[in-house]
Amino acid sequence: MGKFFALVIAVFTVVWLAPMCANLPSDLSTLSAPVAPPVPAAPVVSTVTAPAPLPTPKAEPKLEPAAAAVPLSPVTIATYRSRSMFPVEGESYVVSVLRKNHSEVRAEGVRLTVAARVKGEVMERAESGPGQSLDAGSSSYFGLPITTEVFNYLLDGPEDKRSGLEWMLTYRLASDPPGETRCFGLRALPRRREPSGLSWVPLGQTRKCEPPAP
């Protein structure tokens, strides 16, 4: 009886599955799994990178204030190079310097003295006469005598800072109070230039009413 029911079930199964098997493809290798729906791309998140902190600037060293420039004297004297020697009067050269009034007022009582030093010793002196005037912004040459013997020695002698000519200019400006005196001192050593000219080696200057130290 059990075998009969087993046979019935087998026949029924074959009859029921036959149509389904007929619909299957002969090559099962061509079957593929259903394509999965595309996964949406992750949203792009913009990232902003914070700038790196700037280095802390180093404190600049404190500089000492520059020393104030010495103001130009209102009236000055200066040596100058010459292609020829100074003129000779008697036994002396008339050695000239350039006087210049840099101010906007007249200089009054302008006087000039000169001393010739050899190795620090004053050999001779000369000075101008009564005080003169020098107009604002004007300039002029002014000469004083130095004996040819002393001047030639300075021209051809050793270059010694203790030797040379030493000028002192005294004056007052028209705008100065009565009795005030201003000064400008200059030292320089003459040097011979061939064939007959000369130049100067500057040795110092001062605005005090005393000669520059030799």
C-alpha positions in Angstrom: 0.0 0.0 0.0 2.9 2.4 0.9 4.6 1.7 -2.4 1.4 2.6 -4.3 1.2 6.0 -2.6 5.0 6.7 -3.3 4.4 5.9 -7.0 1.4 8.3 -7.1 3.5 11.1 -5.6 6.3 10.6 -8.0 4.1 10.7 -11.0 2.3 13.8 -9.7 5.6 15.5 -9.1 6.9 14.8 -12.6 3.7 16.0 -14.2 3.7 19.2 -12.2 7.4 20.1 -12.7 7.6 19.3 -16.4 6.2 22.6 -17.7 8.5 24.5 -15.5 11.6 22.6 -16.6 10.7 23.2 -20.2 11.0 27.0 -19.6 14.5 26.8 -18.2 17.4 27.7 -20.6 19.6 24.9 -21.7 22.8 26.8 -20.7 22.4 27.8 -17.1 25.8 29.5 -17.2 24.3 32.5 -19.0 22.1 33.3 -16.0 23.3 36.2 -14.0 22.2 37.7 -10.8 20.0 40.7 -11.1 21.8 44.0 -11.3 21.8 45.8 -8.0 20.5 49.4 -8.2 23.3 52.0 -8.4 24.4 53.2 -5.1 24.2 57.0 -5.0 27.6 58.7 -4.8 28.4 60.1 -1.5 27.8 63.9 -1.5 31.0 65.9 -2.0 31.6 67.9 1.1 33.9 70.9 0.5 36.5 71.2 3.2 38.1 74.5 4.0 41.6 74.3 5.4 42.2 77.0 7.9 45.4 78.9 7.0 48.4 78.1 9.2 48.9 80.8 11.8 51.5 83.4 10.8 54.7 83.4 12.9 54.7 86.1 15.5 56.9 88.9 14.2 60.0 89.5 16.2 60.3 92.8 17.9 62.7 95.0 16.0 65.7 96.1 18.1 65.4 99.6 19.3 67.8 101.9 17.5 69.5 104.7 19.2 68.5 108.1 17.7 71.1 109.2 15.2 73.2 112.1 16.4 72.0 115.4 15.0 74.1 116.7 12.2 76.3 119.6 13.1 74.6 122.6 11.5 76.5 124.4 8.8 78.2 127.5 10.0 76.4 130.6 8.5 79.8 131.9 7.2 82.6 129.6 6.2 86.0 129.6 4.6 87.4 126.9 2.3 90.7 126.0 0.6 90.7 125.2 -3.1 92.9 123.4 -5.7 94.8 125.7 -8.0 96.6 125.0 -11.3 99.1 127.8 -10.5 100.8 129.0 -7.4 99.6 132.0 -5.4 100.9 135.4 -6.4 104.0 136.6 -4.7 104.3 140.1 -3.1 107.7 140.9 -1.8 108.9 137.8 0.1 105.5 136.4 0.7 102.8 134.4 -1.1 99.3 135.9 -0.9 97.5 132.7 0.2 93.8 133.0 -0.5 90.7 131.1 0.8 87.1 131.3 -0.3 84.7 133.0 2.1 81.0 132.3 1.8 77.9 133.6 3.6 75.3 130.8 3.6 72.8 132.7 5.6 70.0 135.1 4.5 71.3 138.0 6.4 74.5 140.1 6.0 77.6 139.2 7.9 79.3 142.1 9.6 82.7 142.7 11.2 84.3 139.8 9.1 87.9 139.4 10.0 90.4 136.7 9.1 93.7 135.6 10.7 96.1 132.9 9.6 99.0 131.1 11.4 101.7 128.9 9.8 102.7 125.9 12.0 105.6 123.6 11.5 105.6 120.5 13.7 103.1 122.3 16.0 105.2 125.4 16.4 103.7 128.7 15.1 106.2 130.2 12.7 104.3 133.4 11.8 100.9 135.0 11.8 98.9 137.4 9.6 95.6 139.1 10.0 93.2 141.2 8.0 92.5 144.8 8.7 89.2 146.3 9.9 86.1 144.1 9.8 84.4 143.8 6.4 80.8 143.0 5.4 79.7 139.9 3.4 76.2 140.1 1.9 73.7 137.3 2.3 74.4 134.4 -0.1 77.6 136.0 -1.4 81.2 134.7 -1.6 84.6 136.1 -2.2 88.3 135.2 -2.1 90.5 136.7 0.5 94.3 136.4 0.8 96.8 136.9 3.6 100.7 136.8 3.3 102.8 133.8 4.2 106.5 134.1 3.6 107.8 132.1 0.7 110.3 130.3 2.9 107.7 128.9 5.3 105.1 128.2 2.6 107.6 126.3 0.4 108.7 124.2 3.3 105.1 123.3 4.0 104.6 122.5 0.3 107.5 120.1 0.0 107.9 119.0 3.6 106.7 115.8 5.2 102.9 115.3 5.6 102.7 116.0 9.3 99.3 116.8 10.9 101.1 119.2 13.2 102.2 121.3 10.2 100.0 123.5 8.0 98.0 126.7 7.9 95.5 127.6 10.5 92.7 130.1 9.7 90.2 131.7 12.1 87.2 133.7 10.8 85.3 135.9 13.2 82.1 137.8 12.4 78.5 138.5 13.5 75.2 138.3 11.6 73.2 141.5 11.2 70.4 139.7 13.1 72.6 138.8 16.1 72.3 140.8 19.3 75.0 143.4 19.8 78.3 142.1 21.0 77.8 138.5 19.8 80.7 137.0 17.9 80.7 133.9 15.7 83.7 132.0 14.5 84.8 129.4 12.0 88.3 127.8 12.1 90.0 125.7 9.4 93.4 123.8 9.2 94.9 122.4 6.0 98.3 121.4 4.7 99.4 122.6 1.2 100.8 120.1 -1.2 102.7 120.9 -4.4 101.2 119.7 -7.7 103.3 119.5 -10.9 104.1 121.5 -12.8 103.1 124.5 -10.7 99.8 124.0 -9.0 98.9 123.0 -5.5 96.2 121.1 -3.5 95.3 120.8 0.2 95.1 118.1 2.8 92.3 118.9 5.2 93.3 118.8 8.9 90.1 119.9 10.7 87.7 122.7 11.3 85.8 124.2 14.2 83.0 126.6 15.0 84.5 127.5 18.3 86.4 130.8 18.7 89.7 128.9 19.1 91.9 127.3 16.5 91.4 123.5 15.8 93.9 121.5 17.8 97.1 120.6 15.9 
